Amino acid sequence: MKPLEGVKVLDFTEKLTGSLATMYLASYGAEVIKVEKPKIGDPVRAWEPIKNGKSVYFQYLNRGKKSIDIDINTEDGRNIIKKLVERCDVVCENFAPGFMDSIGLGYESLKEINSKIIYASCSYFGNSGPYKNKLGTSIVAQSLGVALDMTGNVGTYPIKPGPSVAEHYSAGYLATGIMLALINRKLTGEGQSVDISLLDSIFSCIEAAPAACSLIGEIHTRKGNFDPACAPYDSFKTNDGYVAVGVATEDQWGKFCHVINMPELIEDPRFKTNEGRCDDYTNKLRPILEAYTSTVSKYEIENGCRKVGVPCGAVLDIEEIINHPQITDNNFMFEMEVEGIGTVKAPTLPLKLSTESDEYNKNVPELGQNTSEILADL
């Protein structure tokens, strides 16, 4: 039995964040009913890559869900939703703040129908403040949340993180908030609202930066891979790509020097201490190290470091990682067969529970596939 079996979720979310959160819930056993626009559906159905008319992205985000096509902009559609709310545990939406209230489907309205409902919402910037009603995207939320300013090399343009980190953080928080609200309801019998924003989620990741700014006037900004607290802590070019090294102690520094066949660096007065290695690192130590690493394989350096206990890893691309034994041996990825597409590979959920199998409901609904079935029960 999965931990969320018996929990029924009415899912109005579109695009990435909300859909990812409800996919987590479905994977842990919840019945997730995805409410989509008739004839149009979730915009993700049209996201690339497309194969044989189906979005691979949509398959990843919506496995294990059901789909009904209901027009919530009509009175008939809203009446159907209200009947469904009577039988649901959770409502999840990521429309603009105030939209669901404006059509009579906000939390205050729905809790009159079902006092135990958990109402979860996700926005870009939050439900108040000057940006409340501004149009948002992930890159804008990350720019306001300082993630862009802190990503990239010194003196270069701010860089958007490669993966959709703001969405993934927000989805994790949203799913966690829903589960906490369900636990609270079990204890108190009361429903509640759960609120998350991309801005809040990404801002929470900047660690001590606000304290450093307010207490000592230090501005944490772009510094590339270099860590001012220890060196070398960086990625280096190799003859077949790149390798990342994280030397954190004097013992590791000495071992690393032997791995790269440069033991003379251990006693070099410029680099004998961590402070010395950090001093003008980009112009002093880094070029010396990369002069060697660029002549050998990333795996040669990785294997050498691993043998002596120095943190190191080859920089892998997606083709390398999906076939890597560390991924396959730990079941970090699974496969599902999708009609018309073939075998779709996707990450498993990071949270592994010892009491449940790694099997997921891999069915991905067509638009409105379950409408008749679900409405017949009303």
C-alpha positions as CSV (number, residue, x, y, z in Angstrom):
1,M,0.0,0.0,0.0
2,K,1.3,3.4,-0.9
3,P,1.2,6.2,1.7
4,L,-1.2,8.4,-0.1
5,E,-3.7,5.8,-1.2
6,G,-7.3,7.0,-0.6
7,V,-6.3,10.7,-1.0
8,K,-8.2,12.3,-3.9
9,V,-6.7,15.4,-5.5
10,L,-8.4,17.8,-7.9
11,D,-5.6,19.2,-10.0
12,F,-6.0,22.4,-11.9
13,T,-2.3,22.9,-12.4
14,E,-0.6,23.5,-15.7
15,K,3.0,23.7,-17.0
16,L,5.8,22.5,-14.7
17,T,5.7,23.4,-11.0
18,G,2.2,22.3,-10.1
19,S,2.1,19.3,-12.5
20,L,5.4,18.1,-10.9
21,A,4.0,18.4,-7.4
22,T,0.8,16.5,-8.2
23,M,2.9,13.9,-10.1
24,Y,4.7,13.3,-6.8
25,L,1.4,12.8,-5.0
26,A,0.2,10.4,-7.7
27,S,3.4,8.4,-7.5
28,Y,2.9,7.9,-3.8
29,G,-0.7,6.6,-4.3
30,A,-3.0,9.6,-4.5
31,E,-5.8,9.6,-7.1
32,V,-5.0,12.8,-9.1
33,I,-7.8,14.1,-11.3
34,K,-6.3,16.6,-13.8
35,V,-8.8,19.3,-14.9
36,E,-8.0,20.5,-18.4
37,K,-9.5,23.0,-20.9
38,P,-11.7,21.2,-23.4
39,K,-10.0,20.8,-26.8
40,I,-6.9,22.5,-25.6
41,G,-5.7,20.8,-22.4
42,D,-2.6,21.6,-20.5
43,P,-0.2,23.7,-22.6
44,V,2.5,21.1,-21.8
45,R,0.8,18.8,-24.2
46,A,2.4,20.9,-26.9
47,W,5.9,21.3,-25.4
48,E,8.9,19.9,-27.3
49,P,10.2,17.4,-27.8
50,I,7.2,16.0,-29.7
51,K,7.1,12.5,-31.1
52,N,4.2,11.2,-33.1
53,G,2.1,14.1,-31.8
54,K,2.8,13.5,-28.1
55,S,4.9,15.6,-25.8
56,V,7.6,13.7,-24.1
57,Y,7.6,16.4,-21.4
58,F,3.9,15.8,-20.7
59,Q,4.4,12.1,-20.3
60,Y,7.0,12.7,-17.7
61,L,4.9,15.2,-15.7
62,N,1.6,13.5,-15.8
63,R,2.1,9.8,-15.3
64,G,-0.3,8.2,-13.0
65,K,-3.0,10.8,-13.3
66,K,-6.6,10.9,-14.7
67,S,-7.8,13.6,-17.1
68,I,-11.2,15.3,-17.3
69,D,-12.0,18.2,-19.7
70,I,-14.2,20.8,-17.9
71,D,-14.6,24.5,-18.8
72,I,-14.3,26.2,-15.5
73,N,-15.2,29.5,-17.1
74,T,-18.8,28.4,-17.5
75,E,-21.4,28.0,-14.7
76,D,-22.1,24.4,-15.7
77,G,-18.4,23.6,-15.4
78,R,-18.0,25.3,-12.1
79,N,-21.0,23.4,-10.7
80,I,-19.4,20.1,-11.7
81,I,-16.2,21.2,-10.0
82,K,-18.1,22.0,-6.8
83,K,-19.7,18.6,-6.8
84,L,-16.2,17.0,-7.2
85,V,-14.8,19.1,-4.3
86,E,-17.4,17.5,-2.0
87,R,-15.6,14.2,-2.6
88,C,-12.0,15.4,-2.8
89,D,-9.3,15.9,-0.2
90,V,-7.1,18.4,-2.0
91,V,-7.4,21.1,-4.6
92,C,-4.2,22.2,-6.3
93,E,-3.9,25.2,-8.7
94,N,-1.3,27.6,-10.1
95,F,-3.4,30.3,-11.7
96,A,-2.7,34.0,-11.3
97,P,-3.4,35.1,-7.7
98,G,-7.1,35.9,-7.3
99,F,-8.3,34.1,-10.5
100,M,-10.0,31.2,-8.7
101,D,-11.6,33.6,-6.3
102,S,-13.0,35.6,-9.2
103,I,-14.9,32.6,-10.5
104,G,-16.1,31.3,-7.2
105,L,-13.6,28.5,-6.9
106,G,-11.1,30.0,-4.4
107,Y,-10.4,28.6,-0.9
108,E,-13.0,30.6,0.9
109,S,-15.7,29.4,-1.4
110,L,-14.7,25.8,-1.6
111,K,-14.3,25.4,2.2
112,E,-18.0,26.2,2.5
113,I,-18.6,23.1,0.4
114,N,-16.0,20.9,2.1
115,S,-14.7,22.3,5.4
116,K,-11.9,19.7,5.3
117,I,-10.5,20.6,1.9
118,I,-6.8,21.2,1.6
119,Y,-6.4,24.1,-0.9
120,A,-2.9,24.4,-2.4
121,S,-1.8,27.2,-4.7
122,C,1.4,28.2,-6.4
123,S,2.3,31.5,-7.9
124,Y,5.4,33.2,-9.3
125,F,5.8,36.0,-6.8
126,G,3.4,35.4,-3.9
127,N,-0.2,36.5,-3.1
128,S,0.6,40.1,-2.0
129,G,3.1,42.8,-2.8
130,P,3.8,45.0,-5.8
131,Y,4.6,42.0,-8.1
132,K,1.5,40.0,-7.1
133,N,-0.3,40.6,-10.5
134,K,2.8,40.8,-12.7
135,L,3.3,38.3,-15.4
136,G,6.0,35.8,-14.4
137,T,8.3,33.2,-15.8
138,S,10.9,31.0,-14.2
139,I,13.8,33.3,-15.2
140,V,12.1,36.3,-13.8
141,A,11.4,34.7,-10.5
142,Q,15.0,33.5,-10.3
143,S,16.3,37.0,-11.2
144,L,14.4,38.5,-8.4
145,G,15.4,35.7,-6.0
146,V,19.1,36.5,-6.6
147,A,19.8,33.1,-8.3
148,L,20.8,34.7,-11.6
149,D,23.1,37.3,-9.9
150,M,24.9,34.5,-8.0
151,T,25.3,32.2,-11.1
152,G,28.1,32.7,-13.6
153,N,31.7,33.9,-13.7
154,V,33.0,37.1,-12.2
155,G,32.4,40.1,-14.5
156,T,30.2,38.1,-16.9
157,Y,26.4,38.1,-17.6
158,P,24.2,36.5,-15.0
159,I,23.4,32.9,-16.1
160,K,20.2,31.0,-15.6
161,P,20.8,27.7,-13.9
162,G,20.5,24.8,-16.5
163,P,17.9,22.6,-14.8
164,S,14.5,24.2,-13.8
165,V,15.6,24.6,-10.2
166,A,13.0,27.1,-9.1
167,E,10.2,24.9,-10.4
168,H,11.6,21.8,-8.8
169,Y,12.2,23.4,-5.4
170,S,8.6,24.9,-5.5
171,A,7.1,21.5,-6.5
172,G,8.8,19.8,-3.7
173,Y,7.7,22.4,-1.2
174,L,4.1,22.3,-2.6
175,A,3.9,18.5,-2.3
176,T,5.4,18.6,1.2
177,G,3.0,21.4,2.3
178,I,0.0,19.3,1.0
179,M,1.2,16.3,3.0
180,L,1.7,18.3,6.1
181,A,-1.8,19.7,5.8
182,L,-3.2,16.2,5.4
183,I,-1.4,15.1,8.6
184,N,-2.7,18.2,10.4
185,R,-6.2,17.5,9.2
186,K,-5.9,13.9,10.6
187,L,-5.0,15.4,13.9
188,T,-7.5,18.3,14.0
189,G,-10.2,17.5,11.5
190,E,-9.6,20.8,9.8
191,G,-8.6,21.7,6.3
192,Q,-6.4,24.7,5.4
193,S,-4.8,26.6,2.5
194,V,-1.2,25.9,1.4
195,D,0.7,28.7,-0.4
196,I,4.0,28.6,-2.2
197,S,5.7,30.8,-4.8
198,L,8.7,30.3,-7.1
199,L,10.3,33.5,-5.7
200,D,10.0,32.4,-2.1
201,S,11.4,28.9,-3.0
202,I,14.5,30.1,-4.9
203,F,15.1,32.9,-2.4
204,S,15.3,30.3,0.4
205,C,18.3,28.7,-1.4
206,I,20.6,31.7,-1.0
207,E,21.7,30.5,2.5
208,A,23.7,33.1,4.5
209,A,23.7,35.8,1.8
210,P,21.1,38.0,3.5
211,A,22.9,37.8,6.9
212,A,26.3,38.5,5.2
213,C,24.8,41.6,3.5
214,S,22.9,43.0,6.5
215,L,25.6,42.3,9.2
216,I,28.9,43.0,7.5
217,G,27.9,44.5,4.1
218,E,29.3,41.6,2.1
219,I,27.5,41.0,-1.2
220,H,27.5,37.4,-2.4
221,T,27.5,37.5,-6.2
222,R,28.9,35.6,-9.2
223,K,32.2,33.9,-8.6
224,G,32.1,31.0,-11.0
225,N,33.0,27.6,-9.6
226,F,35.7,29.1,-7.3
227,D,34.9,28.8,-3.6
228,P,36.7,31.5,-1.6
229,A,36.8,29.2,1.4
230,C,38.9,26.4,-0.2
231,A,40.9,25.7,-3.3
232,P,41.0,24.0,-5.7
233,Y,37.3,23.7,-5.7
234,D,36.5,23.9,-9.4
235,S,36.0,22.2,-12.8
236,F,38.9,21.7,-15.2
237,K,39.2,21.0,-18.9
238,T,40.4,17.5,-19.8
239,N,41.2,16.0,-23.2
240,D,37.7,14.4,-23.3
241,G,35.6,17.0,-21.5
242,Y,35.7,18.3,-17.9
243,V,36.3,17.1,-14.4
244,A,35.2,18.6,-11.1
245,V,37.5,18.6,-8.0
246,G,36.6,19.6,-4.4
247,V,39.8,19.8,-2.3
248,A,38.7,20.7,1.3
249,T,41.7,19.8,3.5
250,E,45.5,19.9,3.4
251,D,45.6,16.1,3.3
252,Q,43.4,16.1,0.2
253,W,45.6,18.8,-1.4
254,G,48.7,16.7,-1.0
255,K,47.0,13.6,-2.4
256,F,45.6,15.6,-5.3
257,C,49.1,16.9,-6.2
258,H,50.3,13.3,-6.4
259,V,47.3,12.3,-8.6
260,I,48.2,15.0,-11.1
261,N,51.9,14.1,-11.0
262,M,52.8,17.5,-9.5
263,P,54.1,16.7,-6.0
264,E,56.3,19.8,-6.1
265,L,53.2,22.0,-5.6
266,I,52.8,20.6,-2.0
267,E,55.9,22.6,-0.8
268,D,55.5,25.5,-3.2
269,P,55.3,28.5,-0.8
270,R,52.6,30.0,-2.9
271,F,50.2,27.1,-2.4
272,K,51.4,25.5,0.8
273,T,48.3,26.8,2.7
274,N,44.7,27.0,1.8
275,E,44.9,30.8,2.1
276,G,47.7,30.9,-0.4
277,R,45.9,28.6,-2.8
278,C,42.8,30.9,-2.7
279,D,44.9,34.1,-3.2
280,D,44.3,35.2,-6.8
281,Y,43.4,31.5,-7.5
282,T,42.1,32.2,-11.0
283,N,45.4,33.7,-12.2
284,K,47.9,31.7,-10.2
285,L,46.9,28.1,-9.3
286,R,44.2,27.4,-11.7
287,P,46.2,27.7,-14.9
288,I,48.9,25.4,-13.5
289,L,46.4,22.7,-12.7
290,E,44.5,22.9,-16.0
291,A,47.8,22.7,-17.9
292,Y,48.0,19.1,-16.7
293,T,44.3,18.1,-16.6
294,S,43.8,19.2,-20.2
295,T,46.3,16.5,-21.3
296,V,44.5,13.5,-19.7
297,S,41.0,11.9,-19.5
298,K,38.4,13.1,-17.0
299,Y,38.0,9.4,-15.9
300,E,41.8,9.1,-15.3
301,I,41.7,12.0,-12.9
302,E,38.4,10.8,-11.3
303,N,39.7,7.3,-10.7
304,G,43.0,8.5,-9.4
305,C,41.3,10.8,-6.9
306,R,38.8,8.2,-5.8
307,K,41.6,5.7,-5.0
308,V,43.2,8.2,-2.5
309,G,40.1,9.8,-1.1
310,V,39.9,13.1,-2.9
311,P,36.4,14.2,-3.9
312,C,36.3,14.3,-7.7
313,G,33.9,13.5,-10.5
314,A,33.8,13.5,-14.3
315,V,31.4,16.1,-15.7
316,L,28.8,13.9,-17.4
317,D,26.4,14.8,-20.2
318,I,22.9,13.3,-20.3
319,E,23.9,10.5,-22.6
320,E,26.6,9.4,-20.2
321,I,24.6,9.7,-17.0
322,I,21.5,7.7,-18.1
323,N,23.8,4.7,-18.7
324,H,26.0,5.2,-15.6
325,P,26.1,2.3,-13.2
326,Q,25.6,4.7,-10.2
327,I,22.2,5.6,-11.7
328,T,21.1,2.1,-12.7
329,D,22.3,0.3,-9.6
330,N,20.4,2.7,-7.4
331,N,17.2,2.7,-9.5
332,F,17.5,6.5,-10.0
333,M,15.7,6.1,-13.4
334,F,12.9,4.0,-14.7
335,E,11.3,3.3,-18.1
336,M,7.7,3.4,-19.3
337,E,6.2,2.4,-22.6
338,V,4.0,5.0,-24.2
339,E,1.9,4.1,-27.2
340,G,3.0,6.0,-30.2
341,I,6.3,7.1,-28.6
342,G,8.1,4.0,-27.4
343,T,10.3,3.7,-24.3
344,V,10.4,6.9,-22.2
345,K,13.2,7.1,-19.6
346,A,12.6,9.4,-16.6
347,P,14.1,10.0,-13.2
348,T,12.5,8.2,-10.3
349,L,11.5,10.1,-7.2
350,P,14.5,11.0,-5.0
351,L,12.7,9.9,-1.9
352,K,12.9,6.1,-1.5
353,L,10.7,4.4,1.1
354,S,11.7,1.0,2.3
355,T,8.1,-0.2,2.7
356,E,7.0,0.4,-0.9
357,S,8.2,-0.8,-4.3
358,D,9.8,1.3,-6.9
359,E,6.8,0.6,-9.2
360,Y,4.9,3.7,-10.4
361,N,1.6,4.0,-12.1
362,K,3.0,4.8,-15.6
363,N,-0.3,5.5,-17.4
364,V,-0.5,8.9,-19.0
365,P,-4.0,10.1,-19.8
366,E,-5.3,11.4,-23.1
367,L,-7.1,14.8,-22.9
368,G,-10.5,14.1,-21.2
369,Q,-9.9,10.4,-21.1
370,N,-11.6,9.9,-17.7
371,T,-14.4,12.5,-18.0
372,S,-17.3,10.1,-18.5
373,E,-16.1,7.7,-15.8
374,I,-15.7,10.4,-13.1
375,L,-18.8,12.4,-13.9
376,A,-20.9,9.2,-13.9
377,D,-20.2,8.9,-10.2
378,L,-21.6,12.3,-9.4
